Amino acid sequence: MLYFAALLLLLPLPLAVKGRCAAVMSATVFVIFSSLLAFHIICGEAATALPEVQFLQSFFVANNGAHWQWKSESMYGPPWNFSQAIDLINPCGDGWQGLICSAESGVCLGMGETCHIREINLNLYEIRGPFPAGLESLSQLTKINFEVNSITGTLPEALFTMDTLQVIQLGDNHMEGPISSNIGQLTNLEVFNFELNWFSQSLPVEIGNIIPLNSLILHDNIMTGVVPAELGNCVNLLRLDLENNFFHGEALVRVCTMKCV
């Protein structure tokens, strides 16, 4: 319909319209046609799901994103920018740093598709402040990498409802608290690395439910208790590092004989 309206405006002008009037009308037609074409292109772009943009904005504000250590724009894409109205912001379409997106058809190529954030890779960005709330609004998220920052607080329970997650990398931050027993719900998780933090208490037995798990790195925390024998159920586990914690018991010896590298 937009193109049809524009074509009507391009029909030959009546012969009686001459001189300056004809020139003005021709210019007007060109501007209208250009505007319609631009409108069509904008409306046809793949847009980032609005709840996901809202989460990014909340994270950015709560953790003072303007002071993160943004990388070269020419190599990593533009830094996050919330200077526009929220419904005009398109992180996936604009290729924002640290984000990998896709649509139902695969790569975000336009045609009015909705894009979803699949990965957040913000390692070494000098992020300070609490672990972001509302991460569960990223319904298609498969990877979180917040390694080597100064993120604080505990892991929210909502994180353990995100069964799309395959990789969680939180090493070298200032996080604390226990690992929830609901970790067993992350049945697609392959990598869970949270070394060099202040996580405490015991490793939940439910971790044995995560059959795809191939990397569990938790050295240099203050975890205690017996290493659950159920960890032996993780038949795909290739990397296990439990050093510099306060674990004990026969299960530790048995599991490490099988898995530690």
GUBA-177298 format. One line per field, with one value per residue (C-alpha): residue number from 1; x, y, z. Coordinates in nm, 2 decimals. Layout:
// GUBA-177298
kemar [NUM,...]
xx [X,...]
yy [Y,...]
zz [Z,...]
//
This chain:
// GUBA-177298
kemar [1,2,3,4,5,6,7,8,9,10,11,12,13,14,15,16,17,18,19,20,21,22,23,24,25,26,27,28,29,30,31,32,33,34,35,36,37,38,39,40,41,42,43,44,45,46,47,48,49,50,51,52,53,54,55,56,57,58,59,60,61,62,63,64,65,66,67,68,69,70,71,72,73,74,75,76,77,78,79,80,81,82,83,84,85,86,87,88,89,90,91,92,93,94,95,96,97,98,99,100,101,102,103,104,105,106,107,108,109,110,111,112,113,114,115,116,117,118,119,120,121,122,123,124,125,126,127,128,129,130,131,132,133,134,135,136,137,138,139,140,141,142,143,144,145,146,147,148,149,150,151,152,153,154,155,156,157,158,159,160,161,162,163,164,165,166,167,168,169,170,171,172,173,174,175,176,177,178,179,180,181,182,183,184,185,186,187,188,189,190,191,192,193,194,195,196,197,198,199,200,201,202,203,204,205,206,207,208,209,210,211,212,213,214,215,216,217,218,219,220,221,222,223,224,225,226,227,228,229,230,231,232,233,234,235,236,237,238,239,240,241,242,243,244,245,246,247,248,249,250,251,252,253,254,255,256,257,258,259,260,261]
xx [0.00,0.28,0.44,0.10,0.04,0.38,0.33,0.01,0.20,0.45,0.18,0.24,0.14,-0.13,0.00,-0.16,0.08,0.40,0.70,0.77,0.46,0.56,0.90,0.76,0.52,0.79,1.01,0.72,0.65,1.02,1.02,0.70,0.82,1.15,0.98,0.75,1.04,1.23,0.92,0.89,1.26,1.24,0.92,1.07,1.38,1.41,1.33,1.46,1.19,1.08,1.11,1.47,1.55,1.39,1.61,1.92,1.82,1.76,2.10,2.28,2.13,2.17,2.53,2.63,2.69,2.82,3.14,3.19,3.51,3.36,3.58,3.66,3.34,3.50,3.58,3.31,3.01,2.86,2.83,2.49,2.29,1.95,1.92,1.62,1.27,1.27,1.05,1.29,1.60,1.71,2.02,2.01,1.95,2.23,2.48,2.54,2.86,2.85,2.52,2.45,2.10,1.89,1.53,1.31,1.43,1.79,2.00,1.81,1.77,1.47,1.13,0.96,1.09,1.14,1.50,1.60,1.92,2.10,2.43,2.56,2.94,3.06,3.38,3.65,3.41,3.48,3.11,3.04,2.73,2.48,2.41,2.13,1.77,1.52,1.76,1.47,1.30,1.56,1.35,1.60,1.92,2.18,2.50,2.60,2.97,3.03,3.39,3.65,3.43,3.33,2.97,2.84,2.54,2.39,2.25,1.87,1.64,1.49,1.82,1.76,1.43,1.60,1.63,1.76,2.09,2.39,2.68,2.72,3.06,3.09,3.45,3.66,3.39,3.27,2.96,2.86,2.60,2.49,2.43,2.06,1.93,1.72,2.04,1.92,1.65,1.91,1.91,2.08,2.37,2.71,2.94,2.91,3.23,3.22,3.58,3.74,3.43,3.29,3.03,2.97,2.79,2.77,2.74,2.38,2.32,2.08,2.38,2.39,2.07,2.26,2.37,2.52,2.75,3.11,3.28,3.24,3.51,3.46,3.81,3.89,3.56,3.47,3.24,3.21,3.06,3.08,3.11,2.79,2.84,2.56,2.82,2.94,2.61,2.75,2.90,3.00,3.21,3.56,3.68,3.63,3.82,3.73,4.06,4.09,3.75,3.67,3.52,3.58,3.46,3.51,3.29,3.55,3.82,3.60,3.47,3.81,3.96,3.71,3.69,3.95,4.20]
yy [0.00,0.24,0.19,0.22,0.56,0.68,0.57,0.76,1.07,1.01,1.02,1.29,1.63,1.81,2.02,2.33,2.30,2.47,2.66,2.71,2.53,2.22,2.22,2.25,1.97,1.75,1.81,1.74,1.41,1.31,1.39,1.20,0.90,0.90,0.92,0.64,0.42,0.50,0.42,0.08,0.00,0.10,-0.10,-0.40,-0.42,-0.70,-0.55,-0.66,-0.79,-0.50,-0.68,-0.77,-0.40,-0.30,-0.55,-0.41,-0.06,-0.16,-0.34,-0.05,0.20,-0.01,-0.09,0.25,0.13,0.47,0.39,0.04,-0.03,-0.03,-0.18,-0.05,0.03,-0.07,-0.42,-0.49,-0.27,0.03,0.07,0.05,0.37,0.45,0.82,0.74,0.64,0.27,0.16,0.31,0.12,-0.19,-0.35,-0.66,-0.46,-0.21,-0.48,-0.36,-0.48,-0.80,-0.93,-1.21,-1.23,-1.45,-1.48,-1.78,-1.81,-1.79,-1.48,-1.15,-1.04,-0.81,-0.87,-0.76,-1.04,-1.02,-1.08,-1.24,-1.20,-1.54,-1.45,-1.18,-1.16,-0.88,-1.02,-0.76,-0.46,-0.34,-0.38,-0.29,-0.35,-0.63,-0.92,-0.80,-0.86,-0.96,-1.18,-1.43,-1.18,-1.30,-1.60,-1.74,-1.68,-1.96,-1.79,-1.55,-1.44,-1.18,-1.30,-1.07,-0.78,-0.66,-0.79,-0.85,-1.01,-1.36,-1.56,-1.49,-1.79,-1.69,-1.77,-2.13,-2.14,-2.05,-2.39,-2.25,-2.17,-2.37,-2.16,-1.96,-1.79,-1.58,-1.63,-1.36,-1.14,-1.06,-1.28,-1.47,-1.69,-2.05,-2.23,-2.30,-2.66,-2.55,-2.57,-2.91,-2.75,-2.62,-2.95,-2.80,-2.65,-2.75,-2.49,-2.36,-2.17,-1.95,-1.96,-1.67,-1.56,-1.59,-1.86,-2.06,-2.36,-2.70,-2.80,-2.92,-3.29,-3.17,-3.09,-3.45,-3.39,-3.19,-3.46,-3.23,-3.06,-3.08,-2.80,-2.72,-2.48,-2.35,-2.32,-2.04,-1.99,-2.08,-2.37,-2.64,-2.99,-3.31,-3.32,-3.50,-3.84,-3.75,-3.55,-3.88,-3.88,-3.61,-3.85,-3.57,-3.39,-3.32,-3.03,-3.02,-2.79,-2.79,-2.66,-2.40,-2.46,-2.66,-2.98,-3.31,-3.67,-3.99,-3.87,-3.60,-3.86,-4.08,-3.81,-3.65,-3.98,-4.00,-3.64,-3.40,-3.28]
zz [0.00,0.07,-0.27,-0.44,-0.27,-0.38,-0.73,-0.75,-0.65,-0.94,-1.21,-1.47,-1.36,-1.56,-1.85,-1.70,-1.40,-1.52,-1.40,-1.04,-0.92,-1.12,-0.97,-0.61,-0.67,-0.81,-0.51,-0.28,-0.46,-0.42,-0.05,0.01,-0.18,0.00,0.34,0.25,0.14,0.46,0.66,0.49,0.56,0.92,0.98,0.80,1.03,1.27,1.61,1.95,2.18,2.40,2.74,2.65,2.57,2.90,3.08,2.92,3.01,3.38,3.39,3.23,3.48,3.79,3.72,3.58,3.23,3.11,3.30,3.18,2.98,2.64,2.36,2.01,1.83,1.49,1.62,1.87,1.76,1.93,2.31,2.46,2.42,2.58,2.47,2.25,2.35,2.46,2.17,1.91,2.05,1.86,2.02,1.80,1.48,1.57,1.67,2.02,2.20,2.39,2.24,2.00,1.87,1.64,1.52,1.48,1.12,1.23,1.18,1.22,0.86,0.88,0.72,1.04,1.26,1.63,1.74,2.08,2.27,2.27,2.44,2.67,2.66,2.89,3.03,3.12,3.10,3.46,3.55,3.91,4.12,4.17,3.95,3.72,3.82,3.56,3.35,3.30,3.07,2.81,2.71,2.45,2.64,2.61,2.74,3.01,3.04,3.31,3.39,3.53,3.66,4.00,4.01,4.36,4.53,4.51,4.22,4.19,4.21,3.88,3.71,3.78,3.59,3.26,3.11,2.78,2.94,2.82,2.95,3.28,3.33,3.64,3.73,3.90,4.05,4.41,4.43,4.74,4.89,4.82,4.49,4.48,4.48,4.18,3.97,3.88,3.66,3.42,3.23,2.92,3.10,2.97,3.14,3.49,3.59,3.90,4.03,4.22,4.41,4.76,4.70,5.02,5.17,5.00,4.63,4.59,4.51,4.23,4.02,3.93,3.72,3.47,3.23,2.96,3.21,3.08,3.27,3.64,3.77,4.12,4.26,4.51,4.68,5.04,4.98,5.24,5.30,5.12,4.74,4.63,4.49,4.24,4.06,3.91,3.71,3.50,3.25,3.01,3.27,3.13,3.34,3.72,3.95,4.32,4.46,4.74,4.90,5.22,5.08,5.24,5.24,5.04,4.76,4.69,4.64,4.43,4.20,4.16,4.07,3.79,3.68,3.80,3.53]
//
